[in-house]
Amino acid sequence: MQNPIRMRSDGSGRRSRFDALRWIENGLSFPISLFDILMLLSFLGLFAPVGMGIIGMQSVAYRMQLIGIAATGALACVAFRRIKLDAVFFLTLAMCVTFFVPTMMYGDLSQYYIKTLLYFLQLWCVMNIGVHSDSRKMLRIALLVLSLIVIANALFMVVNLPSHPDGFSDAVNLEMWPLGHKNQFRDWFFPLVVTAVLLDLYKSKRPSFGTVLLMIVVVWCAVSANSATSTTILTLCCLIAVLYAIGVIKGRFFNSFVGLGIYATVFVFCVLLRRVPLLSDFITHVLKRDMTFTGRAEIWDTAMRRIAERPLLGRGYHDISTTELVTPYGQIVTHAHDALLDTLYKYGVVGFAVVAVLVLVCIWKLYDCRNSPIAIVITIFLTGFLVCGVFGELYDIGFHFILYLGFYSRELLNPSNMRGNNA
């Protein structure tokens, strides 16, 4: 077979570049266009590694984010007619407003925080254009970006684990890697795996070798980063998804409201009823966890006291210099280590109500497609992400990526996305 990147005999190189582009297109199974490049750069900016400062490359991550914002702006101009304002846009906008106002009034409003809020709208814009253009192509581009970032982080860990078994440290956190602190890994891992599984469903129901390999990589990274919560839940989600894909588990009894019930049960059991004697024995002897859940319980108690003091609008976001949340070990933290309590603590009942409606609308959309394999797979990982939120922060790009996939599950079921089955 002739090498597609071979130089022409005249040495001009023009045919070489053309053939190289064609070779890349064939590998991706779709033609490359300006639209695709802009979407790729947009996802690259959205999922830029947050912990690159530990290797002296924070400016690279910052530039990636700026390029991503510019690319999204250009993408919106190129595909303006494909943008459709929907419920998730208005709810995301309302969420940003209800987060912004108490932070401006009582918290630490900064350029970084405003940029973080705008990322949610940027993500909506990219995904809204993607699902109304070619959902399958959008997922492939997202998978490419996430794979490159996660594999690069895994290779960095392989090289540095012998000398830094507990990770690196920055000015605030210990156990840092290019993807951030250990529990932050899930903002890349969950979207990566769910995207890979969804793309497999377009071809055949069984997971591909590449998808299984990615699952192994992300679980290994979670284990190596000493993240017990992410490791356990991510492993369970991957295992359930594989067993469902090969037909061992049937999905007709599992839907998004069942997943919401699982989350609510874990929250009530671990946060609200942890001091009940019978349950405390179960936590310590069966789950093998201390009653503070590694210091989280004291943070939860502090957050609940502060929620009662300012219930309506909350206290806004506070950075590390002004936060009131401290673990029993003296570590200062900026969030309540539980998504529900953290939302009430920072943004009050008003902010919580908006977030709750956003989540419930996406869950309802998933329930509406409950019999489809695509909806079941998204539900598996959305449930896992919600349960992770019982023990940590939740509202980040990774969670919203899966949440928006749930909202657009009907568009993902578009028959045009299945054309690869006949290729």
TIPAKOL-99564 format. One record per residue (C-alpha): x, y, z; residue in one letter; residue number from 1. Coordinates in pm, 1 decimal. Layout:
       east      north         up   residuo   num
          X          Y          Z         a   NUM
...
***
This chain:
       east      north         up   residuo   num
        0.0        0.0        0.0         m     1
      135.3      340.4      -97.6         q     2
      231.7      568.9      188.8         n     3
      -24.8      854.9      192.7         p     4
      231.1     1100.5      335.7         i     5
      504.4     1035.5       80.8         r     6
      661.9     1344.5      -73.5         m     7
      611.7     1417.8     -440.2         r     8
      912.3     1360.9     -664.9         s     9
      934.1     1733.3     -743.5         d    10
      993.9     1800.6     -372.3         g    11
      732.3     2076.0     -352.0         s    12
      557.6     1916.8      -56.8         g    13
      211.7     2045.0     -157.1         r    14
       81.1     1700.2     -246.9         r    15
      241.2     1567.9       69.4         s    16
       39.6     1802.0      288.6         r    17
     -278.7     1724.7       95.3         f    18
     -227.0     1348.9      131.2         d    19
     -144.7     1382.8      501.0         a    20
     -472.1     1568.2      556.1         l    21
     -660.4     1301.4      361.9         r    22
     -490.5     1032.2      571.5         w    23
     -602.9     1203.3      894.2         i    24
     -956.0     1238.4      755.8         e    25
     -969.0      867.3      675.4         n    26
     -853.0      783.7     1024.5         g    27
    -1124.4      999.1     1177.4         l    28
    -1383.0      864.9      928.4         s    29
    -1515.8     1214.0      854.1         f    30
    -1385.0     1505.5      643.2         p    31
    -1210.3     1785.0      831.0         i    32
    -1359.4     2131.5      795.0         s    33
    -1324.4     2472.1      957.8         l    34
    -1633.3     2384.0     1163.7         f    35
    -1458.3     2073.5     1302.0         d    36
    -1139.6     2262.5     1385.9         i    37
    -1333.4     2531.5     1571.4         l    38
    -1525.9     2269.2     1769.0         m    39
    -1204.7     2085.2     1854.8         l    40
    -1039.8     2405.6     1979.1         l    41
    -1354.5     2489.5     2176.7         s    42
    -1351.3     2153.6     2357.7         f    43
     -976.7     2184.5     2409.9         l    44
    -1029.0     2517.4     2585.8         g    45
    -1318.5     2388.0     2794.0         l    46
    -1126.8     2081.5     2912.9         f    47
     -785.3     2246.6     2947.4         a    48
     -593.5     2082.0     3236.7         p    49
     -628.5     2295.0     3548.8         v    50
     -316.1     2167.9     3725.2         g    51
      -50.4     2238.5     3462.9         m    52
      102.1     2498.4     3692.1         g    53
      276.6     2219.2     3883.0         i    54
      495.3     2156.3     3577.2         i    55
      540.6     2525.3     3497.3         g    56
      286.3     2531.7     3215.3         m    57
       -4.8     2724.8     3365.5         q    58
       30.9     2984.7     3091.5         s    59
      -21.0     2708.7     2832.6         v    60
     -350.0     2607.7     2994.2         a    61
     -453.4     2974.1     3011.0         y    62
     -380.4     3019.6     2639.7         r    63
     -574.6     2703.4     2560.9         m    64
     -874.1     2851.6     2742.0         q    65
     -847.2     3182.2     2556.3         l    66
     -815.9     3005.5     2221.8         i    67
    -1117.9     2795.5     2315.2         g    68
    -1325.5     3105.6     2390.5         i    69
    -1223.0     3265.5     2060.1         a    70
    -1295.5     2940.8     1872.5         a    71
    -1642.5     2916.4     2030.4         t    72
    -1715.6     3273.9     1926.6         g    73
    -1609.8     3194.6     1571.2         a    74
    -1808.9     2870.0     1579.2         l    75
    -2120.3     3059.8     1684.9         a    76
    -2072.7     3298.1     1391.5         c    77
    -2012.8     3017.4     1142.4         v    78
    -2306.9     2807.7     1266.5         a    79
    -2537.9     3085.4     1384.6         f    80
    -2844.4     2933.6     1218.0         r    81
    -2792.1     2604.0     1398.7         r    82
    -2812.6     2756.3     1746.5         i    83
    -3148.8     2688.2     1908.1         k    84
    -3232.4     2860.5     2233.6         l    85
    -3385.2     2602.0     2463.8         d    86
    -3474.2     2540.7     2827.2         a    87
    -3123.4     2435.8     2923.5         v    88
    -2983.3     2767.7     2791.9         f    89
    -3218.9     2979.0     3000.7         f    90
    -3165.5     2760.5     3307.6         l    91
    -2788.0     2773.9     3265.8         t    92
    -2807.9     3151.6     3227.2         l    93
    -3026.9     3173.6     3538.5         a    94
    -2777.0     2954.3     3726.4         m    95
    -2490.8     3185.7     3632.5         c    96
    -2689.1     3489.0     3750.2         v    97
    -2788.2     3330.4     4082.9         t    98
    -2423.4     3231.8     4136.1         f    99
    -2292.1     3575.8     4037.6         f   100
    -2519.3     3796.7     4250.7         v   101
    -2439.3     3657.7     4601.5         p   102
    -2070.2     3634.6     4511.6         t   103
    -2073.7     4000.1     4406.8         m   104
    -2258.4     4098.2     4726.2         m   105
    -2087.3     3883.7     4990.4         y   106
    -1809.7     3678.0     4830.3         g   107
    -1486.2     3712.2     4637.5         d   108
    -1578.1     3817.7     4285.4         l   109
    -1281.8     3784.8     4052.7         s   110
    -1205.9     3764.4     3683.4         q   111
    -1133.0     3395.2     3727.5         y   112
    -1474.3     3331.6     3884.5         y   113
    -1659.7     3523.8     3611.8         i   114
    -1470.2     3327.0     3349.0         k   115
    -1571.5     3003.5     3522.9         t   116
    -1939.0     3099.7     3500.8         l   117
    -1905.5     3187.9     3132.8         l   118
    -1761.9     2840.7     3064.5         y   119
    -2105.0     2690.5     3134.5         f   120
    -2261.4     2905.6     2863.5         l   121
    -1968.7     2830.3     2633.7         q   122
    -2021.1     2456.7     2684.2         l   123
    -2393.3     2491.2     2611.4         w   124
    -2316.3     2681.0     2290.9         c   125
    -2070.8     2418.8     2163.0         v   126
    -2296.9     2124.3     2247.8         m   127
    -2610.7     2295.5     2117.2         n   128
    -2443.7     2357.0     1782.0         i   129
    -2296.4     2005.9     1783.4         g   130
    -2618.7     1813.9     1842.8         v   131
    -2807.3     2022.0     1585.9         h   132
    -2533.3     1969.7     1326.9         s   133
    -2393.8     1618.1     1365.3         d   134
    -2411.9     1462.0     1713.3         s   135
    -2186.7     1175.1     1619.9         r   136
    -1914.4     1405.0     1491.3         k   137
    -1939.8     1620.7     1804.0         m   138
    -1888.6     1314.5     2023.1         l   139
    -1589.4     1203.7     1815.0         r   140
    -1423.3     1542.8     1847.4         i   141
    -1492.0     1549.9     2222.4         a   142
    -1351.4     1196.3     2254.4         l   143
    -1035.7     1295.9     2066.3         l   144
     -974.1     1596.2     2292.2         v   145
    -1050.2     1410.7     2615.8         l   146
     -839.5     1109.3     2513.3         s   147
     -535.4     1324.6     2437.1         l   148
     -560.3     1508.3     2770.0         i   149
     -628.6     1200.2     2984.9         v   150
     -358.1      988.4     2818.5         i   151
     -106.0     1272.6     2853.9         a   152
     -192.3     1295.5     3225.7         n   153
     -157.7      915.9     3260.8         a   154
      185.6      916.9     3091.9         l   155
      296.2     1200.6     3320.7         f   156
      187.9      994.4     3621.1         m   157
      369.4      684.4     3495.9         v   158
      691.8      881.8     3462.9         v   159
      665.2     1066.3     3795.9         n   160
      498.5      819.3     4034.6         l   161
      832.1      660.7     4136.8         p   162
      967.4      998.6     4251.8         s   163
      634.0     1152.7     4358.4         h   164
      409.8      869.0     4481.6         p   165
      175.4     1119.2     4650.6         d   166
      172.2     1365.2     4363.8         g   167
      299.8     1721.4     4348.9         f   168
      189.5     2022.7     4552.1         s   169
      104.3     2381.7     4474.8         d   170
       38.7     2680.8     4700.3         a   171
     -292.0     2532.6     4821.8         v   172
     -330.5     2161.1     4749.3         n   173
     -128.6     1846.3     4791.9         l   174
     -152.8     1540.2     4565.5         e   175
     -168.3     1748.1     4248.3         m   176
     -131.8     1624.7     3889.4         w   177
     -182.7     1800.5     3552.6         p   178
     -558.0     1732.5     3581.5         l   179
     -564.3     1891.7     3924.6         g   180
     -627.4     1748.7     4269.9         h   181
     -715.9     1377.7     4283.2         k   182
    -1095.6     1419.8     4302.9         n   183
    -1091.3     1667.5     4014.4         q   184
     -993.1     1385.9     3778.3         f   185
    -1355.6     1284.0     3737.0         r   186
    -1430.6     1602.0     3539.6         d   187
    -1232.6     1440.9     3256.7         w   188
    -1277.7     1071.1     3330.5         f   189
    -1657.2     1051.4     3334.3         f   190
    -1705.0     1252.1     3011.3         p   191
    -1431.5     1049.7     2840.2         l   192
    -1580.1      710.1     2921.1         v   193
    -1943.5      801.3     2853.9         v   194
    -1846.1      953.9     2516.9         t   195
    -1651.0      642.0     2418.0         a   196
    -1939.4      411.8     2514.9         v   197
    -2193.0      625.5     2326.6         l   198
    -1984.7      612.1     2010.4         l   199
    -1964.4      233.2     2042.6         d   200
    -2344.3      221.9     2053.5         l   201
    -2357.5      386.8     1711.2         y   202
    -2152.7      101.6     1565.8         k   203
    -2258.2     -197.5     1772.0         s   204
    -2378.9     -259.0     2124.8         k   205
    -2057.4     -416.8     2252.6         r   206
    -1779.8     -193.0     2386.7         p   207
    -1473.2     -170.1     2166.2         s   208
    -1121.4     -262.9     2273.9         f   209
    -1029.0      106.8     2276.0         g   210
    -1314.8      189.8     2513.1         t   211
    -1219.0      -88.2     2754.8         v   212
     -857.3       28.9     2742.3         l   213
     -965.4      386.3     2825.8         l   214
    -1167.9      252.0     3119.4         m   215
     -860.8       72.3     3249.6         i   216
     -648.6      387.5     3212.5         v   217
     -890.6      613.5     3402.7         v   218
     -943.1      362.7     3684.1         v   219
     -566.0      315.9     3715.6         w   220
     -518.1      693.7     3732.2         c   221
     -786.6      726.3     4001.2         a   222
     -626.6      447.0     4205.5         v   223
     -276.8      592.7     4165.5         s   224
     -402.7      936.4     4273.9         a   225
     -544.3      781.7     4596.4         n   226
     -899.9      894.3     4522.4         s   227
    -1113.7      632.9     4698.7         a   228
    -1450.4      787.8     4610.5         t   229
    -1377.5      843.3     4240.6         s   230
    -1211.6      503.1     4207.2         t   231
    -1505.7      315.1     4359.8         t   232
    -1782.3      495.9     4173.5         i   233
    -1598.2      515.5     3841.6         l   234
    -1517.3      143.7     3855.3         t   235
    -1880.2       57.8     3931.4         l   236
    -2008.2      276.5     3646.8         c   237
    -1762.6      124.7     3396.4         c   238
    -1846.9     -227.3     3509.7         l   239
    -2224.4     -167.2     3490.2         i   240
    -2188.7       -7.2     3145.1         a   241
    -1987.4     -303.0     3012.0         v   242
    -2224.3     -560.7     3160.7         l   243
    -2519.6     -374.3     3011.7         y   244
    -2349.7     -349.4     2672.3         a   245
    -2284.6     -724.1     2653.6         i   246
    -2636.7     -807.7     2770.2         g   247
    -2564.8     -941.1     3119.6         v   248
    -2763.6     -656.8     3279.9         i   249
    -3098.3     -545.0     3142.7         k   250
    -3171.2     -173.6     3148.6         g   251
    -3550.3     -169.5     3153.0         r   252
    -3565.9     -128.8     3531.2         f   253
    -3301.6      144.1     3542.1         f   254
    -3389.4      499.8     3442.8         n   255
    -3291.2      852.1     3536.8         s   256
    -3539.2      880.2     3824.8         f   257
    -3409.2      554.3     3971.4         v   258
    -3062.5      709.0     3947.2         g   259
    -3186.5     1021.3     4124.0         l   260
    -3329.5      798.8     4397.1         g   261
    -2991.8      629.1     4439.7         i   262
    -2826.0      968.8     4481.8         y   263
    -3089.2     1084.9     4733.3         a   264
    -3048.4      763.6     4934.7         t   265
    -2670.7      800.4     4954.3         v   266
    -2704.4     1166.8     5056.2         f   267
    -2956.4     1098.9     5334.3         v   268
    -2765.2      794.5     5457.4         f   269
    -2416.4      948.3     5461.2         c   270
    -2483.4     1316.4     5536.5         v   271
    -2804.3     1342.1     5736.8         l   272
    -2822.9     1008.8     5921.8         l   273
    -2455.1      935.3     5977.3         r   274
    -2489.4      975.7     6356.4         r   275
    -2766.0      715.1     6392.5         v   276
    -2598.6      432.9     6594.2         p   277
    -2701.7      145.5     6366.0         l   278
    -2596.0      334.7     6054.5         l   279
    -2272.1      453.3     6211.5         s   280
    -2176.7       90.9     6279.7         d   281
    -2249.8        7.7     5915.8         f   282
    -2030.5      295.7     5796.4         i   283
    -1735.4      205.8     6017.7         t   284
    -1746.1     -175.2     6004.5         h   285
    -1893.3     -254.6     5662.9         v   286
    -1789.3       43.1     5449.7         l   287
    -1458.6       68.6     5639.9         k   288
    -1482.7      450.0     5651.3         r   289
    -1431.9      675.4     5951.3         d   290
    -1739.5      860.9     6074.1         m   291
    -1602.4     1193.1     5950.9         t   292
    -1561.5     1062.2     5591.4         f   293
    -1200.2     1184.4     5596.8         t   294
    -1286.8     1512.7     5764.6         g   295
    -1590.9     1593.7     5552.4         r   296
    -1842.7     1567.6     5837.4         a   297
    -1705.7     1872.2     6019.4         e   298
    -1719.1     2073.2     5696.9         i   299
    -2081.2     1959.2     5642.3         w   300
    -2173.6     2070.1     5995.1         d   301
    -2010.1     2411.0     5945.8         t   302
    -2188.5     2455.8     5611.9         a   303
    -2528.3     2367.0     5764.1         m   304
    -2481.6     2623.6     6041.4         r   305
    -2390.1     2892.8     5788.7         r   306
    -2684.0     2798.8     5564.2         i   307
    -2922.6     2865.0     5854.4         a   308
    -2769.9     3210.5     5901.9         e   309
    -2821.8     3324.2     5541.7         r   310
    -3062.3     3083.0     5370.4         p   311
    -3205.1     3288.1     5083.3         l   312
    -2904.2     3403.7     4877.7         l   313
    -2618.8     3229.2     5054.0         g   314
    -2271.2     3367.8     5113.5         r   315
    -2130.0     3362.7     4761.6         g   316
    -1807.1     3202.6     4647.0         y   317
    -1503.4     3265.2     4870.1         h   318
    -1146.7     3194.6     4770.0         d   319
     -888.9     3026.5     4986.6         i   320
     -802.5     3349.2     5174.6         s   321
    -1153.5     3420.0     5308.3         t   322
    -1331.0     3083.6     5322.9         t   323
    -1480.7     2966.1     5651.9         e   324
    -1451.2     2595.9     5573.5         l   325
    -1167.9     2405.8     5740.1         v   326
    -1114.7     2032.2     5786.4         t   327
    -1031.8     1883.0     6130.3         p   328
     -675.4     1845.2     6000.9         y   329
     -641.7     2220.1     5944.2         g   330
     -674.2     2210.3     5564.9         q   331
     -857.0     2516.2     5427.1         i   332
    -1109.1     2434.8     5152.9         v   333
    -1328.8     2645.8     4924.7         t   334
    -1628.3     2411.8     4899.9         h   335
    -1844.9     2213.8     5142.4         a   336
    -1743.1     1872.2     5003.9         h   337
    -2107.0     1800.8     4921.7         d   338
    -2269.0     1952.0     4612.1         a   339
    -2612.9     2007.5     4766.5         l   340
    -2480.7     2167.0     5085.1         l   341
    -2224.0     2365.5     4888.2         d   342
    -2494.0     2513.6     4663.3         t   343
    -2712.6     2610.9     4959.3         l   344
    -2411.3     2747.1     5147.7         y   345
    -2286.8     2965.3     4860.4         k   346
    -2599.9     3053.7     4664.3         y   347
    -2889.3     2993.0     4903.5         g   348
    -3232.9     2854.8     4833.1         v   349
    -3263.0     3065.5     4516.7         v   350
    -2946.8     2924.6     4359.3         g   351
    -3029.7     2573.2     4471.6         f   352
    -3380.2     2596.2     4320.0         a   353
    -3239.5     2696.5     3979.8         v   354
    -2979.9     2417.2     3983.4         v   355
    -3241.6     2164.6     4096.5         a   356
    -3472.9     2260.1     3809.2         v   357
    -3183.9     2234.2     3560.3         l   358
    -3093.5     1886.2     3683.2         v   359
    -3457.4     1771.6     3694.0         l   360
    -3526.3     1895.3     3340.1         v   361
    -3228.1     1698.1     3208.9         c   362
    -3334.0     1393.4     3411.7         i   363
    -3685.0     1419.1     3267.1         w   364
    -3542.9     1435.0     2913.8         k   365
    -3345.9     1119.3     2987.8         l   366
    -3654.2      950.5     3130.8         y   367
    -3844.1     1036.7     2814.6         d   368
    -3590.2      822.5     2622.6         c   369
    -3554.6      563.5     2899.9         r   370
    -3580.9      258.8     2671.3         n   371
    -3289.1      359.9     2449.7         s   372
    -2935.7      229.6     2515.1         p   373
    -2801.3      583.5     2476.5         i   374
    -3022.8      717.3     2756.8         a   375
    -2935.8      423.0     2982.7         i   376
    -2560.8      472.5     2937.9         v   377
    -2584.7      847.4     3007.6         i   378
    -2801.3      770.4     3313.2         t   379
    -2539.8      528.4     3451.2         i   380
    -2263.1      787.9     3446.4         f   381
    -2484.7     1080.9     3547.2         l   382
    -2592.7      880.0     3852.7         t   383
    -2229.2      806.4     3932.3         g   384
    -2141.0     1173.9     3902.5         f   385
    -2429.6     1271.5     4132.3         l   386
    -2317.1     1019.6     4395.1         v   387
    -1964.5     1163.0     4371.5         c   388
    -2129.3     1495.9     4450.4         g   389
    -2228.6     1366.2     4794.2         v   390
    -1859.6     1373.8     4888.1         f   391
    -1724.9     1662.9     4681.9         g   392
    -1792.2     1953.4     4450.1         e   393
    -2001.9     1881.6     4144.4         l   394
    -2091.6     2176.8     3925.9         y   395
    -1802.4     2183.1     3683.5         d   396
    -1760.1     2137.2     3309.9         i   397
    -1739.1     1756.7     3330.3         g   398
    -2067.4     1722.4     3516.6         f   399
    -2246.5     1970.1     3292.0         h   400
    -2115.8     1791.5     2982.9         f   401
    -2293.8     1472.4     3091.1         i   402
    -2595.8     1668.3     3215.5         l   403
    -2635.0     1835.3     2874.5         y   404
    -2591.2     1499.9     2700.8         l   405
    -2893.2     1391.0     2901.2         g   406
    -3091.9     1694.5     2790.1         f   407
    -3000.5     1630.7     2426.5         y   408
    -3054.6     1253.9     2443.9         s   409
    -3341.1     1280.9     2193.7         r   410
    -3109.7     1451.0     1942.5         e   411
    -2845.8     1183.6     2002.6         l   412
    -3106.4      926.2     1897.4         l   413
    -3145.1     1091.4     1555.6         n   414
    -3130.2      813.1     1293.2         p   415
    -2881.4     1016.2     1087.2         s   416
    -2624.4      950.7     1358.2         n   417
    -2650.7      579.0     1287.8         m   418
    -2532.5      602.1      929.7         r   419
    -2197.1      460.9     1031.2         g   420
    -2367.5      124.6     1088.0         n   421
    -2391.4       71.5      716.3         n   422
    -2046.9      195.8      632.4         a   423
***
